[in-house]
Amino acid sequence: MKKIAIFPGSFDPYTLGHHDIVMRSLNLFDEVIIGIGYNSTKKSRYFEIDDMVEKVKSVYENTPGVKVIVYNELTSTLAKKHNAQFLIRGLRNTTDFEYENTISQMNRYLNAELETVFLITSPRYAAISSTIIREVHRFGGDVAEFLPYNV
């Protein structure tokens, strides 16, 4: 059976840390679906979602096994629709673990066939967060070295 994983997130923006997780995931799974979702706890996005989808697609245009989609539903429901048995989550620190563990428990409750796989962030990307990148960009700072595409 084909091993399909979803890497969900708002990806506002999608960073080199995210890219690293996807590339490492391709060693574990046959297909990785990057699900760019709407986060109900955030009132609006900084980077337009359609623009982000196009940028992320361009990163993987020559990488078999990677798809990029937009979704606006529960991640557990999205996984069922795409026959995904796994969710991928990157962890930078223990704070990320506490947050992601709670979400993984709920996803497992909603979809008993769904297994969350945690990957520890590569050390060189551990300090990168979308929140910090947005703030630096908002005030005119150069964020090019943190993104796998041009802004």
C-alpha positions, 0 to 999 in steps of 0.5 A: 500500500502506498504510504501517503502523508500530509504536512499541514500548516498555514505556512504564512510563509513557507520556510526553509525549515518546512522545506527541510521537513518535506525533503526528509519526509520523502525518505519515509513516505511515497507521497507528501501532500503539503496542505496549506490551510486556513488557520481559524485562530488567525484573523488574516494571512500576511502572505496571500494564500494563492501566492503562497501555493504558487511559490511552494508549487514552484519549489517542488515542480521537479520533485516527484511525490510532492503535491501542494493543495489548499484546504479549509476543513479539519486536517483529519477529514482532509487525510481521509479524503486523500487516503493519507495514513500519516500527518507530518509535524516538525518540532523545534523545541518542547513547546512545539511538542506540547502544542503538537501532541495535543493536536495529534491526540485529537486527530487520532480521536477523529480519525483512528487510522491517522498516525502523526509522525514528528520530525525534529527540525534540523539544527540550522533551521531551529530558529526559523519561525513563520512568525519571525519571518513575517515580522522581519519582512513587515519592517523591510528586513531581508528574509531571502536566506530563510525561504526556498523561493523569492518573495 
